[in-house]
Amino acid sequence: MRNRIVGKAVPIGRLIALVAIASALVQGCECREVEQREAFRHADMVFRGRVTQIDHLRLVHEGDAVRVEAERNPPGVDDHTVVSFNVLTRWKGKMARGIKVYAVGRPSMCDGYRFEEGTEYVVYTRHMEPPWPELEKSAGGAIYEVGPCPLRVVRDGIGREVRALGRGRTGAGGR
């Protein structure tokens, strides 16, 4: 009789451990909405722009190296993208008329962000130190990121966000 109880306790113990690990992973990547002023303070660049192109990437692991290739059929999760923007207005940072932002759409963990081509956004972003040199090369130069928990990306209510930011600058240049 004693062996039966122990035999049943082991699978329940494993289940409890699995739930605890899964819970820790979920809680470890809980994203919160960042207020506009805080996002502005932490961003390297804040701009309003229209998405002109989305390049989906496949990361090919070769030993310790990672090669970046174009992906024709984006995956359902962990869709690595380089999003090209036509910058309409900027409030912070030095940039040209066009900028590229790295984002992971539909990540397996955290929130990430999925952009849509032709859509306008106000984006708070940071300069990215690419984990793979190939990523910067495929982007054609400097690249920025929104991160797994985006600082702030506004798609709906752009007018309110623009009013809160105040008068921005159009065109290239910096401050």
N, C-alpha and C positions, 0 to 999 in steps of 0.2 A: 504494500500500500504506500509506503514511504517513497519508493522509487517513482511511482506514478505522479505524486505531487511534484517532486523535483523535476521529472520529465516535462510536466506542463509549465513549470515556472521558467524554464530556460527560454522557450519561445516568447513568453510574455516579457521577460527581461530584455530580450533582443528587441522586441517591439518598442518598449519604453525607451531604450537607448537610441533607436532609430528616430523616434519622434523627438527626442531631446536634441539630437544633432540637427535634424531638419528645422526645428524651431529656432535654434541658434543661428543657422544659416539665414533664415528668413529675417530674423530680427537684426542680424548683422548688416543687412543691406536695406534697411527701411529708409526710404527717401521722404523728405518733408518739403513742403512748398517754401521757397525762400522769398522773403519780402523784397520788394524792388530796391530799396536803399542798400540792403545787405548784399544783394546780388551785384549791384553796381560797384560797391566797394571792393568786392572780391574778384570781379571780372577784369581781364586784361583788355577786353574789347566789348563794346556794346554797339549794336547796329540794327538798322531795319533793312531787310533785304528780301528779294524774291528768289526762290530756288530756281536755278536755270538747268541744273543737271544733277543726277544722283548716280554715282558709280558704286556698284556693289562689288565687294572684294572677297576673294577667297584666300585664306591664310594657309599656305602649304608649309608644313613643318618638315624640315630636313635636318635631323640631328638637333644641334643647338640653334641653327639658323631658321629663319622664317622668310619665305618668299611670298610676295603679294601678287595675285593674279586677278584679272577681271572675272567676275562671276555673272554668267548669263541667267542662271536660275537662282534668285536669292533664296536662302534657306528660310524656313518658318521661324527659327529662333537664331539669335546671334548673327544678325545680318549686319556685317561690317560695311559701313558706307563712307564715302567721301562726298560731301554735299557742296556743290558750287552755288554761291550766292552772287547776285548782282546787288551791290550795296547802294541803297537809296539815300539813307541818312545814317550818320554815325554820331555817337555821343562820347565815346571813349576809345582810345587806341589809335594807332597809326595803321592805315590800311589803304589799299587801292580800291578801285571800283568793284573788283571781284575778290572774293575770299573763299577759302575752302575750309570746311568744318568736318571733323571726324565724329561720327556718331554710330552707336550700335542700336539698330532697330530690333525690337522684340527680343531683348536679351533674356538668357536663361535665368539670370539673377538681376536684381535691381530694376529700375524703371527704364533707363535708356531713353531714346527719343527717335521717333520715326517721322522724317520730314516727307512732304509731298511736293513733287515738281509743280512749278507754276504758282505756288502759294507764297504769300508774304508773311514774314515773321519779324518779331523783335527778339534778338538773340543776345544773351549775355554769355560770353565764352572766355576761355583761357587758352594761352599758348600751350601747345602740346609738345612735349619731348617724346617723339615717336618711340615706342618700344621696339619697333622694327625699322631700320633705316630705309627699307624698301617702301614703307608707307609714305614717308616724306618725298621720296623720289617719284612715286606714282601720283602724288598730289601736285607735283611740279613746283615744290618750294615749301615755304612755311605753312604749317597747318595748325588749326585750332581745334578745340574739342568742347563738346557739351558735357561729357562725362557720364558715368553710369547713373548719377543722380544730378540731372541738369541744374545748373545754377538757376536759370530762368529762361524759358522759351515761351513767348507769347504769340499765339495764333489768333485766338478770339479776343476781342476787346483791344485791338491794336491802338485805336484812337485814345482810349484812356491811358494806356501805357506811354504813348508818345507825349500826351499832355503832362503826365507825371515827370517825364524825363526833361521836358523843356525843349527849347530850340536846339536842334542839332546842326551838324554841318553836312553839306552834300558834297560829293566828289571825293577825290583822293586827298591825302594829307594826314596830319596827326596833331595830337596835343598831349 
